[in-house]
Amino acid sequence: MNEPALQIQGLSHRWHRKLALEDVSLTLPMGRFTALLGPNGAGKSTLISVLTGLIRPARDVVRINGVDLGRTPQAALTQIGVVFQQPTMDLDRSVHANLDYFAALHGMDRKTRRTRISQVLERLSMAERANERLRDLNGGHRRRMEIARALIHRPKLLLLDEPTTGLDSGSRHAITDHVHDLCADGLSVLWCTHLTDEIRPSDQMILLHKGRVVVHGDVDALTGAVPLGQWFLQRTAA
Amino acid sequence: MRRAIIAASAIAQREVARFLNQRARFFAALVRPLVWLLIFAAGFRAALGLSIIAPYQTYITYETYIIPGLCGMILLFSGMQSSLSLIHDRESGTMRLMLTAPWPRWFTLGAKLMASSFVGLLQVAVFLAIAACFGIQMNIMGYIYVIPALFLSALMLGALGLVLSAKVRQLENFAGVMNFVIFPMFFCSSALYPIWKMKESSAFLARLCEVNPFTHSVELIRFALYQQMNWPALGWTTAATIVFFVIATVGYEPARSKR
């Protein structure tokens, strides 16, 4: 059976008294780029925290590639790769050492680690930078390394929480293109952003506003002839 | 099982590599107890008369008395330093990597705790070697017996550090916590003076010293250096380790969302 990459059914979460997510339900198909679009404070980061197990969902609410995150969090976490907003790698260690640490954290043996590291670096056109210190890479390449790290254990679903924050325009486009290309290999992507120019008409989109899913579907079908930026402003003006 | 060992080793190697890269931290960890041993103890020797107490079988110098306390001091600072690094990791994002790895929280925290305890042990080993160069030597078997006592003490103090790191959200707040934890814990213990001596001044403070888990870890180390087992100290230290670790694990448990 072909399970959806992600299925959420009736998820709510409160930060103290404030409702951050309210009855969120959505389904992500396999091998698609899905943008989770929402203004600041919409609940995107809370949703990412739930999907990465930093907030534990109740049972039967979140399924990643068919695995229930509330019931078997460890098994579900092996299905996802995450690129957080903040950098997670050690700036004073080499690209290879950082990737090796993360691969080992997933329990991979030395041989597998070596193979996977070369593969992800090749995939992101970064093979020649393997021995450089992370500190010596520019912002765009550091983000690319974060993506390489998130892919090393071959997840089915890649989550990216505003991954282009702080990057210049060229690097933003390069990263966005790279991640779109990854979907061609069957990877499912959930890309959280508030920047509409990172989304293509052929992508899927979920509009999250004030903790609720406002609309969910294909970008071109949802927006019609209206430019996405304008459509987004109209929908989130209230 | 093999995957778990690989993951735990990765966490441990990172902790050790991080410590070895921070030479200033290494020297600070050594200088602090050495100042106490070589300067404070020399000045204090005349002021503090010690009677013969277990495990000693004869009169000892003050330097000899405070060696276990200074070992405990190194482990105390090392445990707190490690929790400080956890708070830093949380702010920088590296903590998220550990917490989103496919392992239960107790496993990830346990691996981190073992690694930081090992780092503490390395510091104590260097300190004891330097102390031996200054003539404060133990029996060779004492050095072997003390390893598990030091490791258990390091686990306990590291677990306490984990508890603090789970509760303290910002680096700036940690300095205050250090003052409220490290100094009272160290001074209100048998590290620098025997409890009977404290009792002469204040029965209440002596009682506080007796219930301070740090006192028991120091006594465990003291007895082990003389190849003796202090069972109550072992019991206290083990119980405190378990309690601190359970509290830390609960503190690091993810928040739960509703359906």
HADDOCK unambig.tbl for C-alpha pairs under 7 A between the chains (distance, minus, plus):
assign (segid A and resid 10 and name CA) (segid B and resid 259 and name CA) 5.95 0.50 0.50
assign (segid A and resid 11 and name CA) (segid B and resid 258 and name CA) 6.71 0.50 0.50
assign (segid A and resid 11 and name CA) (segid B and resid 259 and name CA) 5.29 0.50 0.50
assign (segid A and resid 12 and name CA) (segid B and resid 257 and name CA) 6.35 0.50 0.50
assign (segid A and resid 12 and name CA) (segid B and resid 258 and name CA) 5.52 0.50 0.50
assign (segid A and resid 12 and name CA) (segid B and resid 259 and name CA) 5.94 0.50 0.50
assign (segid A and resid 13 and name CA) (segid B and resid 257 and name CA) 4.91 0.50 0.50
assign (segid A and resid 13 and name CA) (segid B and resid 258 and name CA) 5.93 0.50 0.50
assign (segid A and resid 52 and name CA) (segid B and resid 100 and name CA) 5.98 0.50 0.50
assign (segid A and resid 53 and name CA) (segid B and resid 100 and name CA) 6.46 0.50 0.50
assign (segid A and resid 54 and name CA) (segid B and resid 254 and name CA) 5.28 0.50 0.50
assign (segid A and resid 55 and name CA) (segid B and resid 254 and name CA) 4.99 0.50 0.50
assign (segid A and resid 55 and name CA) (segid B and resid 255 and name CA) 4.80 0.50 0.50
assign (segid A and resid 55 and name CA) (segid B and resid 256 and name CA) 5.45 0.50 0.50
assign (segid A and resid 55 and name CA) (segid B and resid 257 and name CA) 6.54 0.50 0.50
assign (segid A and resid 56 and name CA) (segid B and resid 254 and name CA) 5.76 0.50 0.50
assign (segid A and resid 56 and name CA) (segid B and resid 255 and name CA) 5.98 0.50 0.50
assign (segid A and resid 56 and name CA) (segid B and resid 256 and name CA) 4.60 0.50 0.50
assign (segid A and resid 56 and name CA) (segid B and resid 257 and name CA) 6.02 0.50 0.50
assign (segid A and resid 57 and name CA) (segid B and resid 256 and name CA) 5.79 0.50 0.50
assign (segid A and resid 57 and name CA) (segid B and resid 257 and name CA) 4.87 0.50 0.50
assign (segid A and resid 57 and name CA) (segid B and resid 258 and name CA) 6.70 0.50 0.50
assign (segid A and resid 58 and name CA) (segid B and resid 257 and name CA) 6.22 0.50 0.50
assign (segid A and resid 58 and name CA) (segid B and resid 258 and name CA) 5.97 0.50 0.50
assign (segid A and resid 58 and name CA) (segid B and resid 259 and name CA) 5.83 0.50 0.50
assign (segid A and resid 61 and name CA) (segid B and resid 259 and name CA) 6.62 0.50 0.50
assign (segid A and resid 74 and name CA) (segid B and resid 102 and name CA) 4.39 0.50 0.50
assign (segid A and resid 74 and name CA) (segid B and resid 103 and name CA) 5.76 0.50 0.50
assign (segid A and resid 75 and name CA) (segid B and resid 102 and name CA) 6.82 0.50 0.50
assign (segid A and resid 77 and name CA) (segid B and resid 100 and name CA) 6.91 0.50 0.50
assign (segid A and resid 77 and name CA) (segid B and resid 101 and name CA) 6.93 0.50 0.50
assign (segid A and resid 77 and name CA) (segid B and resid 102 and name CA) 5.39 0.50 0.50
assign (segid A and resid 78 and name CA) (segid B and resid 102 and name CA) 5.88 0.50 0.50
assign (segid A and resid 86 and name CA) (segid B and resid 92 and name CA) 6.67 0.50 0.50
assign (segid A and resid 86 and name CA) (segid B and resid 93 and name CA) 5.56 0.50 0.50
assign (segid A and resid 87 and name CA) (segid B and resid 92 and name CA) 6.79 0.50 0.50
assign (segid A and resid 87 and name CA) (segid B and resid 93 and name CA) 5.98 0.50 0.50
assign (segid A and resid 88 and name CA) (segid B and resid 92 and name CA) 6.62 0.50 0.50
assign (segid A and resid 88 and name CA) (segid B and resid 93 and name CA) 4.72 0.50 0.50
assign (segid A and resid 88 and name CA) (segid B and resid 94 and name CA) 4.29 0.50 0.50
assign (segid A and resid 88 and name CA) (segid B and resid 97 and name CA) 6.79 0.50 0.50
assign (segid A and resid 89 and name CA) (segid B and resid 94 and name CA) 6.34 0.50 0.50
assign (segid A and resid 101 and name CA) (segid B and resid 10 and name CA) 5.99 0.50 0.50
assign (segid A and resid 104 and name CA) (segid B and resid 6 and name CA) 5.93 0.50 0.50
assign (segid A and resid 104 and name CA) (segid B and resid 7 and name CA) 5.23 0.50 0.50
assign (segid A and resid 104 and name CA) (segid B and resid 10 and name CA) 5.84 0.50 0.50
assign (segid A and resid 105 and name CA) (segid B and resid 7 and name CA) 4.26 0.50 0.50
assign (segid A and resid 105 and name CA) (segid B and resid 10 and name CA) 6.21 0.50 0.50
assign (segid A and resid 105 and name CA) (segid B and resid 101 and name CA) 6.66 0.50 0.50
assign (segid A and resid 106 and name CA) (segid B and resid 7 and name CA) 6.22 0.50 0.50
assign (segid A and resid 106 and name CA) (segid B and resid 101 and name CA) 6.40 0.50 0.50
assign (segid A and resid 106 and name CA) (segid B and resid 102 and name CA) 6.76 0.50 0.50
assign (segid A and resid 107 and name CA) (segid B and resid 3 and name CA) 3.95 0.50 0.50
assign (segid A and resid 107 and name CA) (segid B and resid 4 and name CA) 6.03 0.50 0.50
assign (segid A and resid 107 and name CA) (segid B and resid 6 and name CA) 5.21 0.50 0.50
assign (segid A and resid 107 and name CA) (segid B and resid 7 and name CA) 4.95 0.50 0.50
assign (segid A and resid 108 and name CA) (segid B and resid 3 and name CA) 6.43 0.50 0.50
